[in-house]
Amino acid sequence: MALPRTPSFRLDGKRALVAGASSGIGFGCAVALAEAGAHVVLSARSAEKLAEAVDAICAEGLSAEAMVLDVADVAATEVALSCREPFQILVNSAGLARHAPALDTTLEDFDAVFALNVRGAYFLTRAVANGLIKSGQPGSLINLSSQMAHVGGVDRAVYSATKHAVEGFTKSMAIEWGPKGIRVNTICPTFIRTPLTEQTFSQPERVQWITEKIKLGRIGRVEDIMAAVAYLAGDASAMVTGTALMVDGGWTAD
């Protein structure tokens, strides 16, 4: 009897773009893709932080380079990507959160969060897909969403709204580009401990709320997302598109 073979998790020969890659989840995703053999282009707004991240990856004998990019600047993003070879993998981890009670939401905060989390994410995904379609190549496009794309949360009306929007355009893009071999998915993390989330974890009442909601009883780690992105990026997930991979410790199970 011939045995079925598990599809490879390797990404050798693939080019990957990771936005928001200078720290936290984005940096972890870049490391995961590089470890799997991809050449990874790390992008973010800070040239200094990007250089440190790229140096750390290359010091391990992996393949990476930096591209300074503000995803919220749609025109600049489209020009930058049009000048490069197509990326078979996209991980969009660039995002912004300005938490406040709904009654206290300012227009400035609303517009800033939507500009990056929805507008920027939408047109970045489209720009990468455009390069693939023009070159006739398949690809895997991954947007970092959130468990808050499936539930609500205190002080998170704006953030939750942006992530619900990401889920919507991800499904529609997956339907449109599926016949071209382009898969589009989201990863939905729970609270992950990173430098950007330390403010939340410094509040005892918030920590209690979080730990009570996460059924596995622990805070998420960057490594939890690294494993998820490695799966969605390559052939191991060849039949997965238009869906949300929940990495939430069971938060949304009830």
C-alpha positions as CSV (number, residue, x, y, z in Angstrom):
1,M,0.0,0.0,0.0
2,A,1.3,3.4,-0.9
3,L,1.4,5.8,2.0
4,P,0.0,9.4,1.6
5,R,2.7,12.0,2.3
6,T,2.3,15.0,4.5
7,P,2.7,18.2,2.4
8,S,5.9,20.1,3.0
9,F,6.1,23.0,5.5
10,R,9.2,24.2,3.7
11,L,9.2,27.5,1.8
12,D,12.5,27.3,-0.1
13,G,12.6,29.5,-3.2
14,K,9.6,31.6,-2.0
15,R,9.7,35.4,-1.4
16,A,7.8,36.7,1.6
17,L,6.8,40.2,2.6
18,V,6.1,40.8,6.2
19,A,4.6,44.2,7.1
20,G,5.0,45.5,10.6
21,A,8.0,43.2,11.0
22,S,10.3,45.3,13.2
23,S,9.1,43.8,16.5
24,G,6.5,41.7,18.3
25,I,4.3,39.4,16.2
26,G,5.5,40.7,12.9
27,F,9.1,40.0,13.7
28,G,8.2,36.5,14.9
29,C,6.4,35.8,11.7
30,A,9.4,37.0,9.7
31,V,11.6,34.6,11.7
32,A,9.2,31.7,11.1
33,L,9.2,32.2,7.4
34,A,12.9,32.6,7.2
35,E,13.4,29.4,9.2
36,A,11.3,27.6,6.7
37,G,13.6,28.7,3.9
38,A,11.9,31.8,2.4
39,H,13.7,35.0,1.6
40,V,11.9,37.5,3.8
41,V,11.5,41.2,3.2
42,L,10.8,42.9,6.5
43,S,8.9,46.2,6.2
44,A,8.0,48.8,8.8
45,R,8.3,52.6,9.2
46,S,11.5,52.6,11.4
47,A,14.7,52.0,9.4
48,E,16.7,51.6,12.6
49,K,14.4,48.9,14.1
50,L,14.2,47.2,10.8
51,A,18.0,47.0,10.5
52,E,18.3,45.5,13.9
53,A,15.6,42.9,13.0
54,V,17.2,42.0,9.7
55,D,20.7,41.7,11.3
56,A,19.3,39.3,13.9
57,I,17.8,37.1,11.3
58,C,20.8,37.1,9.0
59,A,23.1,36.4,11.9
60,E,21.4,32.9,12.1
61,G,22.3,32.2,8.5
62,L,18.8,33.0,7.2
63,S,17.8,35.2,4.3
64,A,16.3,38.6,4.9
65,E,16.3,42.2,3.9
66,A,14.6,45.5,4.9
67,M,12.2,47.7,3.2
68,V,11.1,50.9,4.9
69,L,7.4,51.3,4.3
70,D,4.3,53.0,5.8
71,V,1.4,50.7,4.9
72,A,-1.0,53.6,5.6
73,D,0.5,55.5,2.7
74,V,-1.3,53.5,-0.1
75,A,0.2,55.3,-3.0
76,A,3.8,54.8,-1.8
77,T,3.1,51.2,-0.9
78,E,1.8,50.5,-4.4
79,V,4.8,52.1,-6.0
80,A,7.2,50.3,-3.8
81,L,5.7,46.9,-4.6
82,S,5.4,47.5,-8.3
83,C,9.2,47.9,-8.4
84,R,9.9,44.5,-6.9
85,E,9.6,40.9,-7.9
86,P,6.3,39.3,-6.9
87,F,5.9,38.0,-3.3
88,Q,4.4,34.5,-3.1
89,I,3.7,35.1,0.6
90,L,2.3,38.2,2.4
91,V,2.0,38.5,6.1
92,N,0.4,41.8,7.1
93,S,1.1,42.4,10.8
94,A,1.0,46.2,10.6
95,G,-1.7,47.5,12.9
96,L,-2.8,50.1,15.3
97,A,-4.9,50.1,18.5
98,R,-6.3,53.1,20.3
99,H,-8.5,51.7,23.0
100,A,-11.2,53.8,24.7
101,P,-14.8,53.6,25.7
102,A,-17.1,54.0,22.7
103,L,-18.6,57.2,24.1
104,D,-15.0,58.7,24.2
105,T,-13.9,57.8,20.7
106,T,-12.5,60.7,18.8
107,L,-12.7,61.2,15.1
108,E,-8.9,61.4,15.0
109,D,-8.4,58.0,16.7
110,F,-11.2,56.4,14.6
111,D,-9.7,57.6,11.3
112,A,-6.1,56.7,12.3
113,V,-7.0,53.1,13.2
114,F,-9.1,52.5,10.2
115,A,-6.5,54.1,7.9
116,L,-4.0,51.4,8.8
117,N,-6.0,48.4,9.9
118,V,-8.5,48.5,7.1
119,R,-7.5,50.8,4.3
120,G,-3.8,50.0,4.5
121,A,-4.3,46.3,4.9
122,Y,-6.8,46.2,2.0
123,F,-4.6,47.9,-0.5
124,L,-1.4,46.1,0.6
125,T,-3.1,42.8,0.1
126,R,-4.3,44.0,-3.3
127,A,-0.9,45.2,-4.3
128,V,0.8,41.8,-3.6
129,A,-2.0,40.0,-5.3
130,N,-1.7,42.2,-8.4
131,G,2.0,41.3,-8.7
132,L,1.1,37.6,-8.5
133,I,-1.7,37.8,-11.0
134,K,0.4,39.7,-13.5
135,S,3.2,37.1,-13.3
136,G,0.7,34.2,-13.3
137,Q,1.9,32.9,-9.9
138,P,0.0,31.4,-7.0
139,G,0.5,32.7,-3.5
140,S,-0.6,32.8,0.2
141,L,-1.8,36.1,1.6
142,I,-2.2,36.4,5.4
143,N,-3.7,39.2,7.4
144,L,-3.1,39.4,11.1
145,S,-6.6,39.9,12.4
146,S,-7.7,39.3,16.0
147,Q,-10.1,37.3,18.2
148,M,-11.8,40.7,18.4
149,A,-12.9,40.2,14.8
150,H,-15.3,37.6,16.1
151,V,-16.4,39.0,19.5
152,G,-16.5,42.4,21.2
153,G,-14.5,43.8,24.1
154,V,-14.5,46.6,26.6
155,D,-12.9,49.8,25.2
156,R,-12.4,48.0,21.8
157,A,-15.3,49.2,19.6
158,V,-13.1,50.8,17.0
159,Y,-10.4,48.1,17.0
160,S,-13.0,45.4,16.8
161,A,-14.8,47.1,14.0
162,T,-11.5,47.3,11.9
163,K,-10.8,43.6,12.4
164,H,-14.4,42.6,11.5
165,A,-13.8,44.5,8.3
166,V,-10.5,42.7,7.6
167,E,-12.4,39.4,7.9
168,G,-14.9,40.6,5.3
169,F,-12.5,41.7,2.6
170,T,-10.4,38.6,3.2
171,K,-13.3,36.3,2.4
172,S,-14.2,38.3,-0.7
173,M,-10.7,38.4,-2.0
174,A,-10.3,34.7,-1.4
175,I,-13.4,34.1,-3.6
176,E,-12.2,36.4,-6.4
177,W,-8.6,35.1,-6.5
178,G,-9.1,31.5,-5.7
179,P,-9.3,30.5,-9.4
180,K,-5.9,32.1,-9.9
181,G,-4.3,30.0,-7.1
182,I,-4.1,32.8,-4.6
183,R,-5.2,32.0,-1.1
184,V,-6.2,34.7,1.4
185,N,-6.7,34.0,5.1
186,T,-6.5,35.6,8.5
187,I,-4.9,34.6,11.8
188,C,-6.8,35.7,14.8
189,P,-4.7,35.8,18.0
190,T,-5.8,36.3,21.5
191,F,-3.8,38.6,23.7
192,I,-0.1,38.1,23.0
193,R,2.6,39.3,25.3
194,T,4.7,41.8,23.3
195,P,6.3,45.2,24.0
196,L,3.2,46.9,22.6
197,T,0.8,45.0,24.9
198,E,2.7,45.6,28.2
199,Q,0.4,48.5,29.0
200,T,-2.6,46.1,29.1
201,F,-0.7,43.5,31.2
202,S,0.2,46.2,33.7
203,Q,-3.5,46.5,34.7
204,P,-4.5,43.7,37.2
205,E,-8.2,43.9,36.3
206,R,-7.4,43.5,32.6
207,V,-5.1,40.6,33.3
208,Q,-7.9,38.9,35.3
209,W,-10.4,39.4,32.5
210,I,-8.0,38.0,30.0
211,T,-7.0,34.9,31.9
212,E,-10.6,34.2,32.7
213,K,-11.6,34.3,29.0
214,I,-8.7,32.2,27.7
215,K,-9.7,28.6,28.3
216,L,-6.1,27.2,28.2
217,G,-5.3,29.4,31.2
218,R,-2.2,31.2,29.8
219,I,-1.4,34.4,27.9
220,G,-0.5,33.9,24.2
221,R,3.2,33.9,23.1
222,V,4.6,35.1,19.8
223,E,5.7,31.6,19.1
224,D,2.0,30.5,19.0
225,I,1.6,32.8,16.0
226,M,4.8,31.8,14.3
227,A,3.6,28.2,14.1
228,A,0.3,29.4,12.6
229,V,1.9,31.5,9.9
230,A,4.3,28.8,8.9
231,Y,1.3,26.5,8.3
232,L,-0.7,29.0,6.3
233,A,2.2,30.2,4.2
234,G,2.9,27.0,2.3
235,D,1.7,23.8,0.8
236,A,0.6,22.3,4.1
237,S,-2.5,24.5,3.9
238,A,-3.0,24.2,0.1
239,M,-6.8,23.7,0.5
240,V,-7.3,26.5,3.1
241,T,-8.6,29.9,1.9
242,G,-11.1,32.5,2.9
243,T,-11.0,31.4,6.6
244,A,-9.8,32.6,10.0
245,L,-7.3,30.5,11.9
246,M,-8.2,31.1,15.6
247,V,-5.2,31.2,17.9
248,D,-7.1,32.3,20.9
249,G,-6.8,29.7,23.5
250,G,-10.5,29.0,23.3
251,W,-11.6,32.6,23.9
252,T,-14.3,32.5,21.2
253,A,-15.4,28.9,21.9
254,D,-18.4,30.1,23.9
